[in-house]
C-alpha cells in the first residue's frame, strides 16, 4: 500500500508540474503568439491615473484645466477611503489607431471597485466635455464577463484626449478602479471571450466534480466528502459573482451587492477548505486544539466578511483589512497541520499536501497584493481561479486515494469480524460448531419441515482420560468429530455441545436411521490414537423447531433417548419415537 501511495504522489507531482507549465504558457506564449499572428491587430493601451481628493465646488472643466492638482506618483490605495477624482490621459492618435472597421469608437475599459457612485467625463481635442453618471445599479448593468466595464469614447474625430472619473464613497482597499485600458471593440470582445472560456471551464469542472463526489458521498458517507462538496459550491458561487456572470444574469443587482457576495463566498471557501483539511486527515493525526484553531480561523473569515458588508462607511476599511488578515492564518495553519500529520504517520497527508501546495502559494501572493507589497493585476486576475481549479481537482484525486485506504481498512475490519465470529462459533478442539452457534443456526432456519436431532456421547470417556491422558482423550474427540462430519456429509449441522457429547441436526432424510447405524459401526470398528477403541451412544428425536421452546423440547426428548441408550448398555442408538431393536445387530436400532 505504501509503494502504491508513493507512486501516486509522484504521478500527481508530475502532472501538477505540467499543469503549472501550461498555465505559464497561457499567460505568456499564447498572447504573444496571437499578436505575432496578426501584426496589424489593434492592441490595448494601459493607462495610469492621477488622483486628487474631491473638494467643494469641484467642476470637471476646472479640473481638466488644472492638471497640476493631480498627484501621479502616489499609489491609489495610499489615499485611503473617501471621495476622489481620477484623471487619465489618452495617448495621441489612440482613437484613430483603434477606430477599427468603419466608425467604431475606441473603448475605455476598467474594473470598478467598491464605491457608491461613479461619474465619467471625457474631453476631446476640441475641448468638448461629455459627462455620464453611473450609480451602483448602473455599474452592475454595464459589467460584462470578466468584471470589466466598457465605455465608448466617441468617434475618432475629434479624438478623446482626457478622461476624468469622479468616484464617490470609494473603499479604495485595492484601488479606485483597476486595469484601466483603451482598446477597440474587437479587443474588448476578445478579453470577454477569454474570461468566459476560463470561468466556464472552471464551472464545468466544478459542477462535474460536485455531482460525482456528492453521489459518492451518498454511498460512502464520509464527512470530508460532504465538506468538499460544500467547498465546491462556495467556489462556484464565488466565481459566479466575481466573474461578472451574476451581474449579467441579474443586471438590476447593485454592484456592491455583487462584491459583498464575493467577500462572503471567498470566506466560505477558506473556512470550508480548512474544515476539509481537518476532516480528511485520519483521526488522531492532528491535535484536537489545532483542529479547533483551524475551525475558529475559518469562522473568523466569515465574520470579517460580514463585517465588511454591514459596517458603516467609516469602519469599512478597517473591516476589510481584518478580512484580509484572517486569510493570513491559512498558510501557517496548513503548514503546521501538514508537518504534524506527516510526523504522526498520516498516509493521506502526503497526497493532500500536493493538492494544497499551489493554493497556499497563491493565497500568500494575493495577501501580499492585498497589502500592496507588490501590485500586479496580471498575477492576481486569474491566479485564484487557477488555484481553485488545481485544489479542487487534486483534492478529488486525493479523496479517491483516501477512500481506497478507508475501503481497505473496512475490508480488513470485516475480515477480522468474520474471523472473530467464526472463532466464536467454532469449537477450537474439533473444528465443529459449538452449542451456541448450533442453536442460532437452527432457530434461523425456521424449517417448515420436521427436523431430527442426534445426540452422540462417547461411552466411558473418563476412563480414556484417566488411563491414557488428556492428550489422547483430545485426539479421540477429534477422531470422533471426523467420523460424525463424514457421516453428515455437509448435509446436516454437526456440533460439539459438551465435553464428550456431540449433536447432529438435519431433516429426517438427511439424518436417517442408516446414518445413526453407520456412526455406531464406524466408531466401533475404528482403532484410534494409542490403540484406543471406543463406542458411542446415540439418542434421537424428531420434531418442528421454529422457536427456542420447540428446540428445548426436541433436545429434552433426544437427551432422554440418549439416557435410555446409556442405561441399556451403551453402544447403541435409541429413537425417542419408536419401539426397540437389539443393540447387538449393527443393522438394528435400539428403541425408546
C-alpha positions, 0 to 999 in steps of 0.5 A, spaced: 500 500 500 505 504 501 509 503 494 502 504 491 501 511 495 508 513 493 507 512 486 501 516 486 504 522 489 509 522 484 504 521 478 500 527 481 507 531 482 508 530 475 502 532 472 501 538 477 508 540 474 505 540 467 499 543 469 503 549 472 507 549 465 501 550 461 498 555 465 505 559 464 504 558 457 497 561 457 499 567 460 505 568 456 506 564 449 499 564 447 498 572 447 504 573 444 503 568 439 496 571 437 499 578 436 505 575 432 499 572 428 496 578 426 501 584 426 496 589 424 491 587 430 489 593 434 492 592 441 490 595 448 493 601 451 494 601 459 493 607 462 495 610 469 491 615 473 492 621 477 488 622 483 486 628 487 481 628 493 474 631 491 473 638 494 467 643 494 465 646 488 469 641 484 467 642 476 470 637 471 472 643 466 476 646 472 479 640 473 481 638 466 484 645 466 488 644 472 492 638 471 497 640 476 492 638 482 493 631 480 498 627 484 501 621 479 506 618 483 502 616 489 499 609 489 491 609 489 490 605 495 495 610 499 489 615 499 485 611 503 477 611 503 473 617 501 471 621 495 476 622 489 477 624 482 481 620 477 484 623 471 487 619 465 490 621 459 489 618 452 495 617 448 495 621 441 492 618 435 489 612 440 482 613 437 484 613 430 489 607 431 483 603 434 477 606 430 477 599 427 472 597 421 468 603 419 466 608 425 467 604 431 469 608 437 475 606 441 473 603 448 475 605 455 475 599 459 476 598 467 474 594 473 470 598 478 471 597 485 467 598 491 464 605 491 457 608 491 457 612 485 461 613 479 461 619 474 465 619 467 467 625 463 471 625 457 474 631 453 476 631 446 481 635 442 476 640 441 475 641 448 468 638 448 466 635 455 461 629 455 459 627 462 455 620 464 453 618 471 453 611 473 450 609 480 451 602 483 445 599 479 448 602 473 455 599 474 452 592 475 448 593 468 454 595 464 459 589 467 460 584 462 464 577 463 470 578 466 468 584 471 470 589 466 466 595 464 466 598 457 465 605 455 465 608 448 469 614 447 466 617 441 468 617 434 475 618 432 474 625 430 475 629 434 479 624 438 478 623 446 484 626 449 482 626 457 478 622 461 476 624 468 472 619 473 469 622 479 468 616 484 464 617 490 464 613 497 470 609 494 473 603 499 479 604 495 482 597 499 485 595 492 484 601 488 479 606 485 478 602 479 483 597 476 486 595 469 484 601 466 485 600 458 483 603 451 482 598 446 477 597 440 471 593 440 474 587 437 479 587 443 474 588 448 470 582 445 476 578 445 478 579 453 470 577 454 471 571 450 477 569 454 474 570 461 468 566 459 472 560 456 476 560 463 470 561 468 466 556 464 471 551 464 472 552 471 464 551 472 464 545 468 469 542 472 466 544 478 459 542 477 462 535 474 466 534 480 460 536 485 455 531 482 460 525 482 463 526 489 456 528 492 453 521 489 459 518 492 458 521 498 451 518 498 454 511 498 460 512 502 458 517 507 464 520 509 464 527 512 470 530 508 466 528 502 460 532 504 465 538 506 468 538 499 462 538 496 460 544 500 467 547 498 465 546 491 459 550 491 462 556 495 467 556 489 462 556 484 458 561 487 464 565 488 466 565 481 459 566 479 459 573 482 466 575 481 466 573 474 461 578 472 456 572 470 451 574 476 451 581 474 449 579 467 444 574 469 441 579 474 443 586 471 438 590 476 443 587 482 447 593 485 454 592 484 456 592 491 451 587 492 455 583 487 462 584 491 459 583 498 457 576 495 464 575 493 467 577 500 462 572 503 463 566 498 471 567 498 470 566 506 466 560 505 471 557 501 477 558 506 473 556 512 470 550 508 477 548 505 480 548 512 474 544 515 476 539 509 483 539 511 481 537 518 476 532 516 480 528 511 486 527 515 485 520 519 483 521 526 488 522 531 493 525 526 492 532 528 491 535 535 484 536 537 486 544 539 489 545 532 483 542 529 479 547 533 484 553 531 483 551 524 475 551 525 475 558 529 480 561 523 475 559 518 469 562 522 473 568 523 473 569 515 466 569 515 465 574 520 470 579 517 466 578 511 460 580 514 463 585 517 465 588 511 458 588 508 454 591 514 459 596 517 458 603 516 462 607 511 467 609 516 469 602 519 469 599 512 476 599 511 478 597 517 473 591 516 476 589 510 483 589 512 481 584 518 478 580 512 484 580 509 488 578 515 484 572 517 486 569 510 493 570 513 492 564 518 491 559 512 498 558 510 501 557 517 495 553 519 496 548 513 503 548 514 503 546 521 497 541 520 501 538 514 508 537 518 504 534 524 500 529 520 506 527 516 510 526 523 504 522 526 504 517 520 498 520 516 498 516 509 493 521 506 497 527 508 502 526 503 497 526 497 493 532 500 499 536 501 500 536 493 493 538 492 494 544 497 501 546 495 499 551 489 493 554 493 497 556 499 502 559 494 497 563 491 493 565 497 500 568 500 501 572 493 494 575 493 495 577 501 501 580 499 497 584 493 492 585 498 497 589 502 500 592 496 507 589 497 507 588 490 501 590 485 500 586 479 493 585 476 496 580 471 498 575 477 492 576 481 486 576 475 486 569 474 491 566 479 485 564 484 481 561 479 487 557 477 488 555 484 481 553 485 481 549 479 488 545 481 485 544 489 479 542 487 481 537 482 487 534 486 483 534 492 478 529 488 484 525 486 486 525 493 479 523 496 479 517 491 486 515 494 483 516 501 477 512 500 481 506 497 485 506 504 478 507 508 475 501 503 481 497 505 481 498 512 473 496 512 475 490 508 480 488 513 475 490 519 470 485 516 475 480 515 477 480 522 469 480 524 468 474 520 474 471 523 472 473 530 465 470 529 467 464 526 472 463 532 466 464 536 462 459 533 467 454 532 469 449 537 477 450 537 478 442 539 474 439 533 473 444 528 465 443 529 460 448 531 459 449 538 452 449 542 451 456 541 452 457 534 448 450 533 442 453 536 442 460 532 443 456 526 437 452 527 432 457 530 434 461 523 432 456 519 425 456 521 424 449 517 417 448 515 419 441 515 420 436 521 427 436 523 431 430 527 436 431 532 442 426 534 445 426 540 452 422 540 456 421 547 462 417 547 461 411 552 466 411 558 470 417 556 473 418 563 476 412 563 480 414 556 482 420 560 484 417 566 488 411 563 491 414 557 491 422 558 488 428 556 492 428 550 489 422 547 482 423 550 483 430 545 485 426 539 479 421 540 474 427 540 477 429 534 477 422 531 470 422 533 468 429 530 471 426 523 467 420 523 460 424 525 462 430 519 463 424 514 457 421 516 453 428 515 456 429 509 455 437 509 448 435 509 446 436 516 449 441 522 454 437 526 456 440 533 460 439 539 455 441 545 459 438 551 465 435 553 464 428 550 457 429 547 456 431 540 449 433 536 447 432 529 441 436 526 438 435 519 431 433 516 429 426 517 432 424 510 438 427 511 439 424 518 436 417 517 436 411 521 442 408 516 446 414 518 445 413 526 447 405 524 453 407 520 456 412 526 455 406 531 459 401 526 464 406 524 466 408 531 466 401 533 470 398 528 475 404 528 482 403 532 484 410 534 490 414 537 494 409 542 490 403 540 484 406 543 477 403 541 471 406 543 463 406 542 458 411 542 451 412 544 446 415 540 439 418 542 434 421 537 428 425 536 424 428 531 420 434 531 418 442 528 423 447 531 421 454 529 422 457 536 427 456 542 421 452 546 420 447 540 428 446 540 428 445 548 423 440 547 426 436 541 433 436 545 429 434 552 426 428 548 433 426 544 437 427 551 432 422 554 433 417 548 440 418 549 439 416 557 435 410 555 441 408 550 446 409 556 442 405 561 441 399 556 448 398 555 451 403 551 453 402 544 447 403 541 442 408 538 435 409 541 429 413 537 425 417 542 419 415 537 419 408 536 419 401 539 426 397 540 431 393 536 437 389 539 443 393 540 447 387 538 445 387 530 449 393 527 443 393 522 438 394 528 436 400 532 435 400 539 428 403 541 425 408 546 
